Amino acid sequence: MSQSPASPTLSVGSVAAKPYVALTAMSRDIYALRSAVGLLSWDQETMMPPAGGEGRARSMAALSRVIHQRYCDARLRDLLDACDAEPELSAEQKSVARELRRDRDKAVKIPESLAAEIAETTSLSQRVWAEARPKNDTKAFNPWLAKVISLRRQEAECLGYAETPYDALLDNYEPGARTGSMRKLLRDLKAELVPMLGRILEAQGKSGASLDGKAFLVPAQKAFNARILVEMGFNMAAGRLDESAHPFTEGLYAGDVRLTTRYSETDLMSALFSTLHEGGHGIYEQGFLPEFAGTPMAEAVSLGIHESQSRLWENQVGRSKDFWSFYYPDLQRTFPSSLAAVNLDAFLKSVNRVRPSLIRVEADEVTYNLHIVLRFELETALFAGELEAAGLESAWNDGMRSNLGVTPDAPARGYMQDVHWSCGLLGYFPTYTLGNLRAAQLFDAAHRDMPGLSADIRAGKFASLKDWLGRKVHRQGRCLDGDALMLAATGSKTSAGPFLAYLKGKYAQLYG
């Protein structure tokens, strides 16, 4: 079906070699350089000593410059042209060529100096954020944030856009997405979620707080979470789990996927659900077809699809009664003094507890997307010229009061809480909502295709679900765009309907 990896001795100095073989050789070289950047980024968040930031930023800038040069190389353009004229390429091989052209077309629009400056600045800014956040040091952070926003504005102008500069950045993470359609989707979703939130809070009353005030030793958490990670299907021989200020996944190759989480002795759910979440990302990264390693067919089609995998494992699986029917007795044995008196129903109400809160990554499923609405509103205001970095803290606090009825007590629990802005990931946040919607839609489709799925999860068996996701999503690489992949996997394009039905069903079952 597909071309085997090119021989390492193949020369791509000219287009004389068979075009597709030479093209994949160039692609693998670029991917190797990008993986090196990923490894440096992972190390920066987990292992790098505090004084290493400046040197690391220079390394990131130098590598980014080389990667940019490789994408802009005329040989890559010539090979792409030659592949376009090649009639015998398979559908997957055509996808490799098409997506490499997309990547190259973006790269050639950005000056090499700007690409390097973005890489260096975001590396330094991320380090400043990590140091400033626990101190609530806005004076240290804000100048860097302003510089990052300025550079991304320049990038948007270079890339071009249909309606608004924000379109250019959104397209980096969700190809084909547009600000207008995303705004409508989020507004419509908010209109459904706000009254739903009120009904659930009324029905919930004061129940669901059975884990408050209890202690959970971190070493025991680590052992339990590592067990779940393996049993859900993450291959620890091809990955690892570490700690960082903000949980993330770095997929270097299918054989080297790095996950991180963060622990709290007073909050069992924080590390547990972030481990499930990052584990979903990691299984996706480990699931690409090996023969396409180093090409776009071994990459996620979009961040909205990537997020669907993490949210499906975290929420549809990890917060379900089926899942905890199997795992809760073991969790009680792991933390007997804290959980022995908490029955399964009380535990389920606790892990599905709804309460407007300050921290996005710890938000419940009902309020989570309201956090995304706020970030989207602020980012689009930034790129419409209606807001500057200096006004973000005030605008954030106003938005939290409006959307969720809570007010941050400190910048670290407000506009400084996420790593995304410090490292330049503007346009990224809307993909989290797309991931939530797609997770529910995919899980529905998986149940239709596998009537025994609930029984498998109750038995602690996840191979059938992992295999279904592998066939429908992971092994598709970038062959289809996000909506086309959803249509092929579920029978319909991305829709909020299954997500809203899932929430209504879950909370009706919990609270009648």
C-alpha positions as CSV (number, residue, x, y, z in Angstrom):
1,M,0.0,0.0,0.0
2,S,2.8,2.5,0.9
3,Q,6.3,3.2,0.1
4,S,8.8,1.8,2.5
5,P,11.3,4.3,4.2
6,A,14.0,5.5,1.9
7,S,17.5,4.2,2.2
8,P,19.6,6.4,4.4
9,T,22.2,6.5,1.7
10,L,19.8,8.1,-0.8
11,S,21.0,11.5,-2.1
12,V,18.5,14.2,-2.6
13,G,20.9,16.8,-4.0
14,S,19.1,16.6,-7.3
15,V,15.6,15.6,-8.5
16,A,17.1,12.7,-10.5
17,A,16.1,10.2,-7.8
18,K,12.6,8.8,-7.9
19,P,10.6,11.9,-6.8
20,Y,8.5,10.4,-4.0
21,V,11.5,8.5,-2.5
22,A,13.6,11.7,-2.5
23,L,10.7,13.7,-1.1
24,T,10.3,11.4,1.9
25,A,14.0,11.5,2.5
26,M,13.8,15.3,2.7
27,S,10.7,15.1,4.9
28,R,12.4,12.8,7.3
29,D,15.4,15.2,7.6
30,I,13.0,18.0,8.4
31,Y,11.1,15.9,10.9
32,A,14.4,14.9,12.6
33,L,15.2,18.6,13.1
34,R,11.7,19.3,14.4
35,S,12.0,16.4,16.8
36,A,15.3,17.9,18.1
37,V,13.4,21.1,18.8
38,G,10.7,19.1,20.6
39,L,13.3,17.4,22.8
40,L,14.8,20.7,23.7
41,S,11.4,22.0,24.6
42,W,10.5,19.0,26.7
43,D,13.9,19.3,28.5
44,Q,13.3,23.0,29.1
45,E,10.1,22.1,31.0
46,T,11.3,19.1,32.9
47,M,15.1,18.9,33.4
48,M,16.9,22.1,32.3
49,P,18.6,24.0,35.1
50,P,17.2,27.5,35.8
51,A,20.3,29.2,34.4
52,G,20.0,27.4,31.1
53,G,17.3,29.6,29.5
54,E,19.3,31.9,27.4
55,G,21.5,29.2,25.9
56,R,18.4,27.1,25.2
57,A,16.7,30.0,23.4
58,R,19.7,30.4,21.1
59,S,19.7,26.7,20.3
60,M,16.0,26.8,19.5
61,A,16.4,29.8,17.3
62,A,19.4,28.2,15.4
63,L,17.4,25.0,14.8
64,S,14.3,26.9,13.7
65,R,16.4,28.8,11.2
66,V,17.7,25.5,9.7
67,I,14.2,24.0,9.6
68,H,12.9,27.1,7.8
69,Q,15.8,26.9,5.3
70,R,14.9,23.2,4.6
71,Y,11.2,24.0,3.9
72,C,12.2,26.9,1.6
73,D,14.8,24.8,-0.3
74,A,14.1,24.9,-4.0
75,R,14.8,21.2,-4.1
76,L,11.8,20.5,-2.0
77,R,9.7,22.7,-4.3
78,D,11.0,20.8,-7.4
79,L,10.3,17.4,-5.8
80,L,6.8,18.4,-4.9
81,D,6.2,19.5,-8.5
82,A,7.6,16.2,-9.8
83,C,5.3,14.3,-7.4
84,D,2.3,16.2,-8.7
85,A,3.1,14.8,-12.1
86,E,3.6,11.2,-10.8
87,P,0.5,9.2,-11.7
88,E,1.2,6.1,-9.7
89,L,1.3,7.5,-6.2
90,S,-1.1,6.0,-3.7
91,A,-3.7,8.1,-1.8
92,E,-1.5,8.2,1.2
93,Q,1.6,9.2,-0.8
94,K,-0.4,12.0,-2.4
95,S,-1.4,13.1,1.0
96,V,2.3,13.3,2.0
97,A,3.0,15.5,-1.0
98,R,0.0,17.7,-0.5
99,E,0.6,18.3,3.2
100,L,4.3,19.0,2.7
101,R,3.4,21.6,0.1
102,R,1.0,23.1,2.6
103,D,3.8,23.3,5.2
104,R,6.3,24.7,2.6
105,D,3.8,27.3,1.4
106,K,3.4,28.6,4.9
107,A,7.2,28.6,5.6
108,V,8.2,30.6,2.5
109,K,5.8,33.4,3.5
110,I,7.7,34.0,6.7
111,P,11.1,35.6,6.7
112,E,13.9,33.4,8.1
113,S,14.8,36.2,10.6
114,L,11.2,36.3,11.9
115,A,11.0,32.5,12.3
116,A,14.2,32.6,14.3
117,E,13.1,35.5,16.4
118,I,9.8,33.8,17.2
119,A,11.6,30.7,18.3
120,E,14.1,32.5,20.5
121,T,11.6,34.9,22.0
122,T,9.0,32.2,22.9
123,S,11.6,30.0,24.5
124,L,12.8,32.9,26.7
125,S,9.2,34.0,27.4
126,Q,8.2,30.6,28.5
127,R,11.1,30.5,31.0
128,V,10.1,33.9,32.3
129,W,6.5,32.7,32.7
130,A,7.6,29.6,34.6
131,E,9.5,31.8,37.1
132,A,7.0,34.7,37.2
133,R,3.8,32.7,37.6
134,P,4.3,31.4,41.1
135,K,5.4,34.9,42.2
136,N,2.5,36.6,40.4
137,D,5.2,38.8,38.9
138,T,3.2,40.6,36.2
139,K,5.9,43.3,35.7
140,A,8.4,40.6,34.6
141,F,5.9,38.7,32.4
142,N,4.0,41.4,30.7
143,P,6.8,42.9,28.5
144,W,7.5,39.4,27.2
145,L,3.9,38.7,26.5
146,A,3.6,42.0,24.6
147,K,6.6,41.0,22.5
148,V,5.2,37.5,21.7
149,I,1.9,39.0,20.7
150,S,3.7,41.5,18.4
151,L,5.6,38.7,16.7
152,R,2.5,36.7,16.1
153,R,0.8,39.7,14.6
154,Q,3.7,40.0,12.2
155,E,3.5,36.3,11.4
156,A,-0.3,36.7,10.6
157,E,0.4,39.5,8.2
158,C,3.1,37.4,6.5
159,L,0.8,34.4,6.1
160,G,-2.2,36.3,4.9
161,Y,-5.8,35.8,5.9
162,A,-9.4,35.8,4.5
163,E,-11.1,38.0,7.0
164,T,-9.1,38.7,10.1
165,P,-5.4,38.2,11.2
166,Y,-6.6,35.7,13.7
167,D,-7.6,33.4,10.8
168,A,-4.0,32.9,10.0
169,L,-3.1,31.7,13.5
170,L,-6.2,29.6,13.9
171,D,-5.3,27.8,10.6
172,N,-1.9,26.8,12.1
173,Y,-3.7,24.6,14.5
174,E,-7.0,23.7,12.8
175,P,-6.5,23.9,9.1
176,G,-9.4,25.5,7.3
177,A,-11.0,26.9,10.5
178,R,-12.2,30.5,10.4
179,T,-12.7,33.0,13.2
180,G,-16.3,33.7,12.1
181,S,-17.5,30.1,12.2
182,M,-15.6,29.5,15.4
183,R,-17.2,32.5,17.1
184,K,-20.7,31.2,16.1
185,L,-20.0,27.7,17.4
186,L,-18.7,29.1,20.7
187,R,-21.6,31.5,21.1
188,D,-24.2,28.8,20.4
189,L,-22.5,26.4,22.8
190,K,-22.4,29.1,25.5
191,A,-26.1,29.7,25.0
192,E,-26.7,26.0,25.8
193,L,-24.2,25.6,28.6
194,V,-25.1,28.6,30.8
195,P,-28.7,27.4,31.5
196,M,-27.5,23.8,31.8
197,L,-25.0,24.9,34.4
198,G,-27.7,26.6,36.4
199,R,-29.9,23.5,36.3
200,I,-27.1,21.2,37.3
201,L,-26.0,23.4,40.2
202,E,-29.5,23.5,41.5
203,A,-29.9,19.7,41.3
204,Q,-26.4,19.1,42.7
205,G,-26.9,21.3,45.8
206,K,-24.0,20.7,48.2
207,S,-23.4,17.1,47.2
208,G,-20.3,15.9,45.4
209,A,-17.6,17.2,47.8
210,S,-16.7,13.9,49.3
211,L,-12.9,14.2,48.4
212,D,-12.5,17.7,49.9
213,G,-10.0,17.9,52.7
214,K,-8.5,14.4,52.2
215,A,-4.8,13.6,51.6
216,F,-3.3,11.4,48.9
217,L,0.4,10.6,49.1
218,V,2.2,11.5,45.8
219,P,4.2,8.2,45.5
220,A,1.0,6.2,45.7
221,Q,-0.6,8.5,43.1
222,K,2.4,8.0,40.8
223,A,2.1,4.2,41.0
224,F,-1.6,4.1,40.4
225,N,-1.5,6.6,37.5
226,A,1.4,4.7,35.8
227,R,-0.7,1.5,36.0
228,I,-3.7,3.1,34.4
229,L,-1.5,4.7,31.7
230,V,-0.2,1.2,30.7
231,E,-3.5,-0.5,30.9
232,M,-5.2,2.1,28.6
233,G,-2.6,1.2,26.0
234,F,0.3,3.7,26.3
235,N,3.5,1.9,25.5
236,M,6.0,2.8,28.3
237,A,8.8,1.2,26.3
238,A,8.2,4.0,23.7
239,G,7.4,6.8,26.1
240,R,7.7,8.2,29.6
241,L,5.8,10.2,32.2
242,D,7.4,13.1,34.0
243,E,6.4,16.3,35.9
244,S,6.1,19.9,34.7
245,A,4.5,23.2,35.7
246,H,1.8,22.6,33.1
247,P,1.0,19.1,31.8
248,F,1.8,18.5,28.2
249,T,2.7,15.8,25.6
250,E,5.7,15.9,23.3
251,G,5.7,13.4,20.5
252,L,9.2,13.1,19.1
253,Y,8.7,9.9,17.2
254,A,6.2,7.1,17.6
255,G,8.9,5.4,19.6
256,D,9.6,8.4,21.9
257,V,6.6,10.1,23.3
258,R,7.0,12.2,26.4
259,L,4.1,13.0,28.8
260,T,4.1,15.2,31.9
261,T,1.7,15.8,34.7
262,R,1.7,17.6,38.1
263,Y,0.8,16.3,41.5
264,S,-0.9,17.6,44.6
265,E,-1.3,15.7,47.9
266,T,-4.7,17.4,48.5
267,D,-6.1,16.9,45.0
268,L,-6.1,13.3,43.7
269,M,-8.0,14.2,40.6
270,S,-5.5,16.8,39.2
271,A,-2.7,14.3,38.3
272,L,-5.1,11.4,37.7
273,F,-7.1,13.1,35.0
274,S,-4.2,15.0,33.5
275,T,-2.4,11.6,33.2
276,L,-5.5,10.1,31.4
277,H,-5.6,13.3,29.2
278,E,-2.0,13.2,28.2
279,G,-2.1,9.5,27.8
280,G,-4.8,10.0,25.2
281,H,-2.5,12.4,23.4
282,G,0.4,9.9,23.8
283,I,-1.6,6.9,22.4
284,Y,-2.4,9.0,19.3
285,E,1.3,9.9,18.8
286,Q,2.3,6.2,19.2
287,G,-0.4,5.1,16.7
288,F,0.8,6.4,13.4
289,L,1.7,4.0,10.6
290,P,5.4,3.2,11.1
291,E,6.2,3.1,7.3
292,F,5.3,6.8,7.1
293,A,7.5,7.9,10.0
294,G,8.9,11.4,9.4
295,T,6.2,12.4,7.0
296,P,2.8,14.2,7.4
297,M,1.1,10.8,7.4
298,A,2.7,10.2,10.8
299,E,1.4,13.5,12.3
300,A,-2.0,14.6,13.7
301,V,-4.2,16.3,11.2
302,S,-5.1,19.1,13.6
303,L,-5.0,20.1,17.3
304,G,-8.8,19.7,17.5
305,I,-8.5,16.1,16.5
306,H,-5.5,15.6,18.8
307,E,-7.5,17.1,21.7
308,S,-10.4,14.8,20.9
309,Q,-8.2,11.8,21.8
310,S,-7.1,13.2,25.2
311,R,-10.6,14.4,26.2
312,L,-12.2,11.1,25.2
313,W,-9.9,9.2,27.5
314,E,-10.1,11.8,30.3
315,N,-13.8,12.3,30.2
316,Q,-15.9,9.9,28.2
317,V,-13.8,7.0,29.6
318,G,-12.2,8.3,32.8
319,R,-15.1,10.0,34.4
320,S,-17.6,7.2,33.6
321,K,-19.2,4.7,36.0
322,D,-18.0,1.9,33.7
323,F,-14.4,2.9,34.2
324,W,-14.6,3.3,38.0
325,S,-16.7,0.2,38.5
326,F,-13.4,-1.6,37.7
327,Y,-10.8,0.8,39.2
328,Y,-12.4,2.2,42.3
329,P,-12.0,-0.8,44.5
330,D,-8.2,-0.7,43.8
331,L,-8.2,3.1,44.4
332,Q,-9.8,2.6,47.7
333,R,-7.2,0.0,48.7
334,T,-4.5,2.4,47.6
335,F,-5.8,5.3,49.8
336,P,-7.8,3.4,52.5
337,S,-7.8,6.2,55.1
338,S,-9.2,8.7,52.6
339,L,-11.6,6.6,50.5
340,A,-12.8,3.7,52.6
341,A,-15.9,5.5,53.7
342,V,-16.6,7.0,50.2
343,N,-18.8,4.7,48.2
344,L,-18.7,4.5,44.3
345,D,-21.8,6.8,43.8
346,A,-20.4,9.5,46.0
347,F,-17.0,9.2,44.3
348,L,-18.6,9.6,40.9
349,K,-20.4,12.7,42.0
350,S,-17.2,14.1,43.3
351,V,-15.2,13.5,40.1
352,N,-18.1,14.8,38.0
353,R,-18.8,17.7,40.4
354,V,-19.8,20.9,38.6
355,R,-18.6,24.2,40.1
356,P,-17.4,27.4,38.3
357,S,-13.7,27.6,39.0
358,L,-10.6,29.7,38.2
359,I,-8.4,27.0,36.6
360,R,-9.1,25.7,33.1
361,V,-7.2,22.4,33.4
362,E,-9.1,21.6,36.6
363,A,-12.6,22.7,35.2
364,D,-15.5,20.3,35.0
365,E,-16.9,19.3,31.7
366,V,-19.8,21.7,31.8
367,T,-17.8,24.9,32.6
368,Y,-14.6,24.0,30.7
369,N,-15.7,25.4,27.4
370,L,-16.7,28.7,29.1
371,H,-13.0,29.1,29.8
372,I,-12.3,28.6,26.1
373,V,-14.9,31.2,25.2
374,L,-13.1,33.8,27.3
375,R,-9.7,33.0,25.8
376,F,-11.1,33.1,22.3
377,E,-12.7,36.5,23.0
378,L,-9.5,37.9,24.3
379,E,-7.3,36.6,21.5
380,T,-9.6,37.8,18.8
381,A,-9.7,41.2,20.5
382,L,-5.9,41.3,20.5
383,F,-5.7,40.6,16.8
384,A,-8.5,43.0,16.0
385,G,-6.5,45.8,17.7
386,E,-9.2,46.2,20.4
387,L,-6.9,45.0,23.2
388,E,-3.2,45.2,24.1
389,A,-1.1,42.9,26.4
390,A,-1.2,45.5,29.2
391,G,-5.0,45.3,29.4
392,L,-5.2,41.5,29.5
393,E,-5.4,41.1,33.2
394,S,-8.3,43.4,33.7
395,A,-10.1,42.0,30.6
396,W,-9.6,38.5,31.9
397,N,-11.0,39.3,35.3
398,D,-14.0,40.9,33.8
399,G,-14.6,37.9,31.5
400,M,-14.3,35.4,34.3
401,R,-16.9,37.3,36.3
402,S,-19.2,37.5,33.2
403,N,-18.7,33.9,32.0
404,L,-18.3,31.9,35.2
405,G,-19.2,34.2,38.1
406,V,-15.8,34.0,39.8
407,T,-13.0,36.5,40.1
408,P,-9.2,35.5,40.1
409,D,-7.5,36.2,43.4
410,A,-4.1,36.3,41.8
411,P,-2.6,36.5,38.2
412,A,-1.3,32.9,38.6
413,R,-4.9,31.8,38.9
414,G,-6.0,34.2,36.2
415,Y,-4.5,35.3,32.9
416,M,-1.0,33.8,33.8
417,Q,-2.3,30.3,34.5
418,D,-1.8,28.8,31.0
419,V,1.6,28.3,29.3
420,H,0.1,28.9,25.9
421,W,0.5,32.7,25.6
422,S,4.1,32.7,26.9
423,C,5.2,30.3,24.3
424,G,3.3,31.9,21.5
425,L,0.4,29.4,21.0
426,L,-2.1,32.1,20.0
427,G,-5.0,30.6,18.0
428,Y,-4.6,27.2,19.9
429,F,-7.3,27.5,22.5
430,P,-10.4,27.0,20.2
431,T,-9.1,23.6,19.4
432,Y,-9.8,22.5,23.0
433,T,-13.6,23.0,22.4
434,L,-13.4,21.3,19.0
435,G,-11.7,18.4,20.9
436,N,-14.5,18.2,23.5
437,L,-17.2,18.1,20.8
438,R,-15.3,15.5,18.7
439,A,-14.6,13.3,21.7
440,A,-18.3,12.9,22.4
441,Q,-19.0,12.3,18.7
442,L,-16.3,9.7,18.3
443,F,-17.3,7.9,21.5
444,D,-20.9,7.7,20.3
445,A,-19.7,6.2,17.0
446,A,-17.5,3.7,18.8
447,H,-20.4,2.5,20.9
448,R,-22.5,2.1,17.7
449,D,-19.8,0.1,16.0
450,M,-19.0,-2.0,19.2
451,P,-22.1,-2.8,21.3
452,G,-19.9,-4.5,23.9
453,L,-17.7,-1.5,24.5
454,S,-19.3,-0.6,27.9
455,A,-18.8,-4.2,29.1
456,D,-15.1,-4.0,28.0
457,I,-14.5,-0.8,30.0
458,R,-16.3,-2.3,33.1
459,A,-13.8,-5.2,32.8
460,G,-10.8,-2.9,32.5
461,K,-10.3,-3.8,28.8
462,F,-9.4,-1.0,26.4
463,A,-7.9,-2.8,23.5
464,S,-11.1,-2.6,21.4
465,L,-11.4,1.1,21.9
466,K,-7.8,1.8,21.2
467,D,-7.9,-0.3,18.0
468,W,-11.1,1.5,16.8
469,L,-9.5,4.9,17.4
470,G,-6.3,3.6,15.7
471,R,-8.2,2.6,12.6
472,K,-10.5,5.6,12.5
473,V,-8.2,8.4,13.6
474,H,-4.5,7.6,14.4
475,R,-3.5,5.7,11.2
476,Q,-5.2,8.3,9.0
477,G,-2.4,10.8,9.7
478,R,-3.0,14.0,7.8
479,C,-4.8,12.2,4.9
480,L,-8.1,14.1,5.7
481,D,-8.8,17.4,7.3
482,G,-10.6,17.5,10.7
483,D,-14.2,17.7,9.5
484,A,-13.6,15.1,6.7
485,L,-12.0,12.7,9.2
486,M,-15.0,13.1,11.5
487,L,-17.4,12.5,8.6
488,A,-15.5,9.3,7.7
489,A,-15.3,8.1,11.3
490,T,-18.7,9.0,12.6
491,G,-20.9,9.7,9.6
492,S,-21.3,13.5,10.3
493,K,-19.1,16.5,10.5
494,T,-18.1,18.1,13.8
495,S,-21.3,18.9,15.8
496,A,-22.1,20.1,19.3
497,G,-25.2,17.8,19.5
498,P,-23.5,14.6,20.8
499,F,-21.5,16.6,23.4
500,L,-24.6,18.3,24.8
501,A,-26.6,15.0,24.8
502,Y,-23.7,13.4,26.6
503,L,-23.7,16.0,29.3
504,K,-27.5,15.9,29.7
505,G,-27.4,12.2,30.0
506,K,-24.6,12.0,32.5
507,Y,-26.0,14.6,34.8
508,A,-29.5,13.3,34.6
509,Q,-28.2,10.0,35.7
510,L,-26.2,11.5,38.5
511,Y,-28.9,13.8,39.9
512,G,-32.2,12.8,38.3
